[in-house]
Amino acid sequence: MSAAIPDWTDADLRQLAALLDAIPAPLEPLDVAMLDGFLTAVALLPKDVPPGVWWPHVIDVDARPLPAGHDAGPLRELAIRRRKELAAAIDKRQWFDPWVFELEEGEDPLEALGAWVAGFALAVDAFPSPMQDDGPELLEPLALIYRALDADDLQDAEALVDMIEQIEPPTDLPEAVEDLVTAVLRIADVTRPHKRQQPTPAQKKAPPKRGRR
């Protein structure tokens, strides 16, 4: 049996953020929220991707290599730990807490998800998977995720944009996060199906309300 994955503490997250910030320029590492969205999408891929494949995108959005002499071992260990935690939750179709930014007063709830979704989209673009095709089973859950992006970033995805326009926006951050996790678990039913699939909490939850923005 694999050892239990320890819960994340505020100190762990501060250390993770500091290690990401310590990546030297001109590299552009992911921030904590982007990393979480990126690793979630990696965990949704139909086949497990070894760390050596996805790791370069963590330290630089363009996967440029680290300069010689920079020790990123502690950062890599933390990223692998989070990836294992997300994969375990997704495999069991269990709730997980996405790492998203706090909501500023008066801010649209979807604004708080923007960095997480940007990281998710980075992994979808980087690795072949059904999530790139916007198939009928994936269209609505992907719309629940990508609605946090600017419309200009979705110019080449007309079906996705149309679906987003049919979904009512969330009223607060908890609802936005619940929709995000629900969408991830619905995607997992397509990309990583169980052999004898039982209805998941995501499937049992009522579909998002439709209505023009």
Secondary structure by P-SEA (a helix, b strand, c coil): ccccbbbbcaaaaaaaaaaaaaccccbbbbcaaaaaaaaaaaaacccccccccccccccccccccccccccaaaaaaaaaaaaaaaaaaaaacbbbbcccccccccccccccaaaaaaaaaaaaaaccccccccccccaaaaaaaccccccccccccaaaaaaaaaccccccaaaaaaaaaaaaaaaaaaccccccccccccccccccccccc
